[in-house]
Amino acid sequence: MTDASTLGLPQLRKGIRENKISFPSQVPMFVRNSSADLQCHSVQLYFLQGWSVQKIAKRYGYSRFYIWQIVNEWKRHAIAVGYIQVIPPPWALADLKRAAAASYKPAA
């Protein structure tokens, strides 16, 4: 998993719930054609709680497609501005740390 923008909503949700993809602690508002509360609740319920789009739509009295649009558009904006990113596995970070240490030359 290297690029969050290539993932569909279900794969992205799975990555977030498995702590392989970052998710903001406070959900920013991106989609202008929905209320801030509906957007925030829909995004949190879908990505963090694992609710289906159908269940969210039923709860708030909207169509499944409208809720899907909100969540999908929010995902697109969140990835574009860096709120959602793939978290590298521990071994990749160790490799990066070793490479940085090898290239470091102290000033004389």
C-alpha positions as CSV (number, residue, x, y, z in Angstrom):
1,M,0.0,0.0,0.0
2,T,1.8,3.1,-1.2
3,D,-0.8,5.6,-2.4
4,A,-4.0,6.3,-0.6
5,S,-5.5,8.1,-3.6
6,T,-5.7,4.8,-5.6
7,L,-7.7,3.1,-2.9
8,G,-11.5,2.8,-2.9
9,L,-13.5,3.8,0.1
10,P,-13.7,0.2,1.6
11,Q,-10.0,-0.3,1.2
12,L,-9.2,3.1,2.7
13,R,-11.6,2.4,5.6
14,K,-9.9,-0.9,6.3
15,G,-6.4,0.7,6.2
16,I,-7.6,3.4,8.6
17,R,-9.1,0.9,11.0
18,E,-5.9,-1.2,10.9
19,N,-3.8,1.9,11.7
20,K,-2.0,1.6,8.3
21,I,-3.4,4.9,7.1
22,S,-3.5,8.2,9.1
23,F,-6.8,9.9,9.9
24,P,-7.2,13.4,11.4
25,S,-8.2,13.6,15.0
26,Q,-10.6,16.5,14.1
27,V,-12.5,16.1,10.8
28,P,-12.1,19.2,8.7
29,M,-14.9,20.4,6.5
30,F,-14.3,20.2,2.8
31,V,-17.6,19.5,1.0
32,R,-19.6,22.7,0.6
33,N,-22.9,21.2,-0.5
34,S,-23.6,19.5,2.8
35,S,-23.9,20.7,6.4
36,A,-20.8,20.6,8.6
37,D,-22.5,18.2,11.1
38,L,-23.7,15.8,8.4
39,Q,-20.2,15.8,6.8
40,C,-18.4,15.2,10.1
41,H,-20.7,12.5,11.3
42,S,-20.9,10.7,8.0
43,V,-17.1,10.6,7.7
44,Q,-16.5,9.5,11.3
45,L,-19.2,6.9,11.1
46,Y,-18.0,5.5,7.8
47,F,-14.2,5.5,8.4
48,L,-13.9,5.1,12.1
49,Q,-17.0,3.2,13.2
50,G,-17.3,1.0,10.1
51,W,-20.9,1.9,9.3
52,S,-22.2,1.3,5.8
53,V,-23.2,4.2,3.6
54,Q,-26.7,2.8,3.6
55,K,-26.9,2.8,7.4
56,I,-25.7,6.4,7.6
57,A,-28.2,7.4,4.9
58,K,-31.0,5.8,6.8
59,R,-30.0,7.4,10.1
60,Y,-29.9,10.9,8.7
61,G,-32.7,10.6,6.1
62,Y,-30.7,11.0,3.0
63,S,-30.1,8.9,-0.1
64,R,-27.3,6.4,0.0
65,F,-25.8,8.1,-3.1
66,Y,-25.8,11.5,-1.4
67,I,-23.9,10.1,1.7
68,W,-21.5,8.3,-0.6
69,Q,-20.8,11.5,-2.5
70,I,-20.1,13.3,0.8
71,V,-17.7,10.7,2.0
72,N,-16.0,10.2,-1.4
73,E,-15.5,13.9,-1.9
74,W,-14.2,14.3,1.6
75,K,-11.7,11.5,1.0
76,R,-10.4,13.2,-2.2
77,H,-9.8,16.5,-0.5
78,A,-8.3,15.0,2.7
79,I,-5.8,13.0,0.6
80,A,-5.0,16.1,-1.6
81,V,-4.1,18.3,1.4
82,G,-2.3,15.5,3.4
83,Y,-4.7,14.7,6.2
84,I,-4.8,11.0,5.0
85,Q,-1.5,9.3,4.3
86,V,-0.2,5.8,4.2
87,I,1.8,5.1,7.3
88,P,5.1,3.3,6.3
89,P,5.7,0.0,8.0
90,P,8.3,-0.1,10.8
91,W,11.0,-1.8,8.6
92,A,10.8,1.1,6.1
93,L,11.4,3.6,8.8
94,A,14.4,1.6,10.1
95,D,15.8,1.5,6.6
96,L,15.3,5.3,6.3
97,K,17.0,5.9,9.6
98,R,20.0,3.8,8.6
99,A,20.3,5.6,5.3
100,A,20.1,9.0,7.0
101,A,22.8,8.0,9.5
102,A,25.1,6.7,6.7
103,S,24.9,9.9,4.8
104,Y,25.4,12.2,7.8
105,K,28.8,13.8,7.9
106,P,29.5,15.9,11.0
107,A,31.0,19.3,10.4
108,A,34.7,19.5,11.2
